[in-house]
Amino acid sequence: MNSIKGQGGMDDLIVGAGFAGATCARRLADAGHRVLVIDKRPHVGGNAFDRRDEHGLLVHEYGPHIFHTNSEKVFAFLSRFTEWRAYEHRVVAAVEGQLLPIPINRTTINRLYGLDLDEAGVTEFLARARMPREPLRTSEDVVLNAVGPDLCDKFFRGYTRKQWGLELGELSAGVAARIPTRTNDDDRYFADRFQAMPAQGYTRMFERMLDHPNIELSLGCDFNAVRHSIVRRRTIYTGPIDEYFEHRLGKLPYRSLRFEHEHLKDTVQLQPVGTVNYPNDHAYTRITEFKHLTGETHAGTSIVREFPCAQGDPYYPIPAADNESLYKRYEALADAEPDTVFVGRLAQYRYYNMDQVVAAALALTD
Ligand SMILES: Cc1cc2nc3c(=O)[nH]c(=O)nc-3n(C[C@H](O)[C@H](O)[C@H](O)COP(=O)(O)OP(=O)(O)OC[C@H]3O[C@@H](n4cnc5c(N)ncnc54)[C@H](O)[C@@H]3O)c2cc1C
């Protein structure tokens, strides 16, 4: 662990140097607080951390992170610390020997079924294909209600099983509700107003955010080792909420991932878009090729494959009814915890995107 200089008395101890922790740290430091940020990892950025690989290409250590938001406030805040590179993410799914746009759009349906429908034709097609469900309780309800059983089986069932280790019917409605169905040819993965990547990468953006005379940073420092020894007025905790309470109500389930990074020496471009999903084949869910995201040029290309697994670092809170009720019991403990606030994906056990985490941290520090 790094030695901590400002131990004489901090205003705020912030646990975690990801989006939640770094946003809170900067806001509070700007307001004159003396802040200590600790992270058990040896780097800033949390899961958005990126680095140059041994071939000089910028890669995302913990899987592809694409920034998108409708919030002017979030975009303006982050723009203090980075320039941006315009980027609209596109994803195709490998289904029945073709690479087809996901979210499902007009092209997906025409190419999968060998049709030539216009927009009105696609609307009619989906009206015939869909299985109306009411209420929409699970992700299976959402998908069947939108596109019916055949598209559900080809694009969603296998992917969900791999990604979450759950059947579609066991997953909360909110997960599938994030993915729209389109009748036009829009093949962008996100439809948000602001879609861009930090021009010099996420890590550089975090370094700038945390570069402030009122912020002290200690990396490789686990909260569990220092929770009783650091003098502070308040704690902002962005790690897993159940771990904070030493799992006293039981473990909250998280989904983990194993990332397999690879550099392909003589391949200028491996795939036509940033990410290819494999809903039905292979143990991995998707391959991302970073050059699409970063715009970098190189004689080779760097990719990452994602293998979901039950054990390992907690990456995704698993959105299912039982887990949400266990989280609610932890939330009640958190509300009663003196001088401590919980914010972020793991601390609030929510399937938050980066911008939603920044928005939550901005609201908290307002
Ligand atoms: C594979 C993957 C892809 C994603 N893609 C996107 C995307 O494309 N777009 C998007 O908007 N979002 C994406 N996300 C979500 C995004 O990663 C999160 O919204 C965001 O990183 C959450 O920030 P956070 O600060 O809440 O948590 P984290 O980034 O997890 O940061 C929490 C930090 O707390 C530290 N910590 C935990 N416990 C302790 C402890 N005991 N002591 C000290 N430090 C501790 C951790 O080391 C970590 O650095 C993706 C997530 C994953 C896993």
The ligand as a Tripos MOL2 file, in Angstrom:
@<TRIPOS>MOLECULE
LIG
   53    58     1     0     0
SMALL
NO_CHARGES

@<TRIPOS>ATOM
      1 C1        -17.6670   -5.3600  -19.5200 C.3       1 LIG1
      2 C2        -18.3460   -4.0580  -19.2080 C.ar      1 LIG1
      3 C3        -18.6650   -3.2140  -20.2460 C.ar      1 LIG1
      4 C4        -19.3090   -2.0050  -19.9740 C.ar      1 LIG1
      5 N1        -19.5890   -1.1900  -21.0270 N.ar      1 LIG1
      6 C5        -20.1630   -0.0010  -20.7990 C.ar      1 LIG1
      7 C6        -20.4250    0.8800  -21.8940 C.ar      1 LIG1
      8 O1        -20.1420    0.5800  -23.0450 O.2       1 LIG1
      9 N2        -21.0080    2.0740  -21.6220 N.ar      1 LIG1
     10 C7        -21.3530    2.4510  -20.3460 C.ar      1 LIG1
     11 O2        -21.8640    3.5690  -20.1540 O.2       1 LIG1
     12 N3        -21.0950    1.6250  -19.2810 N.ar      1 LIG1
     13 C8        -20.5120    0.4240  -19.4720 C.ar      1 LIG1
     14 N4        -20.2470   -0.4120  -18.4220 N.ar      1 LIG1
     15 C9        -20.6120    0.0400  -17.0700 C.3       1 LIG1
     16 C10       -19.4990    0.8630  -16.4160 C.3       1 LIG1
     17 O3        -18.3530    0.0590  -16.2760 O.3       1 LIG1
     18 C11       -19.9770    1.3280  -15.0500 C.3       1 LIG1
     19 O4        -21.1810    2.0500  -15.1430 O.3       1 LIG1
     20 C12       -18.9660    2.2320  -14.3510 C.3       1 LIG1
     21 O5        -17.6440    1.8490  -14.5400 O.3       1 LIG1
     22 C13       -19.2930    2.1910  -12.8700 C.3       1 LIG1
     23 O6        -18.4830    3.0870  -12.1680 O.3       1 LIG1
     24 P1        -18.3810    2.9230  -10.5940 P.3       1 LIG1
     25 O7        -17.4720    3.9920  -10.1250 O.co2     1 LIG1
     26 O8        -19.7450    2.8370  -10.0100 O.co2     1 LIG1
     27 O9        -17.7570    1.4660  -10.3570 O.3       1 LIG1
     28 P2        -16.3600    0.8330  -10.7430 P.3       1 LIG1
     29 O10       -15.8800    1.3000  -12.0610 O.co2     1 LIG1
     30 O11       -16.5180   -0.6350  -10.5190 O.co2     1 LIG1
     31 O12       -15.3810    1.4230   -9.6330 O.3       1 LIG1
     32 C14       -15.4090    0.9830   -8.2840 C.3       1 LIG1
     33 C15       -13.9870    0.9910   -7.7630 C.3       1 LIG1
     34 O13       -14.0170    0.6720   -6.3760 O.3       1 LIG1
     35 C16       -12.8770   -0.0830   -6.0810 C.3       1 LIG1
     36 N5        -13.1100   -0.8380   -4.8500 N.ar      1 LIG1
     37 C17       -14.0420   -1.7900   -4.6340 C.ar      1 LIG1
     38 N6        -13.9170   -2.2830   -3.3930 N.ar      1 LIG1
     39 C18       -12.8770   -1.6330   -2.8010 C.ar      1 LIG1
     40 C19       -12.2450   -1.7120   -1.5430 C.ar      1 LIG1
     41 N7        -12.6350   -2.5950   -0.6040 N.pl3     1 LIG1
     42 N8        -11.1950   -0.8930   -1.2870 N.ar      1 LIG1
     43 C20       -10.7490   -0.0270   -2.2270 C.ar      1 LIG1
     44 N9        -11.3110    0.0810   -3.4540 N.ar      1 LIG1
     45 C21       -12.3570   -0.7050   -3.7410 C.ar      1 LIG1
     46 C22       -12.7230   -0.9870   -7.2950 C.3       1 LIG1
     47 O14       -11.3810   -1.4500   -7.3950 O.3       1 LIG1
     48 C23       -13.1230   -0.0680   -8.4320 C.3       1 LIG1
     49 O15       -12.0030    0.5400   -9.0480 O.3       1 LIG1
     50 C24       -19.6410   -1.6380  -18.6450 C.ar      1 LIG1
     51 C25       -19.3100   -2.5070  -17.6000 C.ar      1 LIG1
     52 C26       -18.6720   -3.7070  -17.8740 C.ar      1 LIG1
     53 C27       -18.3270   -4.6250  -16.7360 C.3       1 LIG1
@<TRIPOS>BOND
     1     1     2 1
     2     2     3 ar
     3     2    52 ar
     4     3     4 ar
     5     4     5 ar
     6     4    50 ar
     7     5     6 ar
     8     6     7 ar
     9     6    13 1
    10     7     8 2
    11     7     9 ar
    12     9    10 ar
    13    10    11 2
    14    10    12 ar
    15    12    13 ar
    16    13    14 ar
    17    14    15 1
    18    14    50 ar
    19    15    16 1
    20    16    17 1
    21    16    18 1
    22    18    19 1
    23    18    20 1
    24    20    21 1
    25    20    22 1
    26    22    23 1
    27    23    24 1
    28    24    25 2
    29    24    26 1
    30    24    27 1
    31    27    28 1
    32    28    29 2
    33    28    30 1
    34    28    31 1
    35    31    32 1
    36    32    33 1
    37    33    34 1
    38    33    48 1
    39    34    35 1
    40    35    36 1
    41    35    46 1
    42    36    37 ar
    43    36    45 ar
    44    37    38 ar
    45    38    39 ar
    46    39    40 ar
    47    39    45 ar
    48    40    41 1
    49    40    42 ar
    50    42    43 ar
    51    43    44 ar
    52    44    45 ar
    53    46    47 1
    54    46    48 1
    55    48    49 1
    56    50    51 ar
    57    51    52 ar
    58    52    53 1
@<TRIPOS>SUBSTRUCTURE
     1 LIG1         1 GROUP 0 **** ****
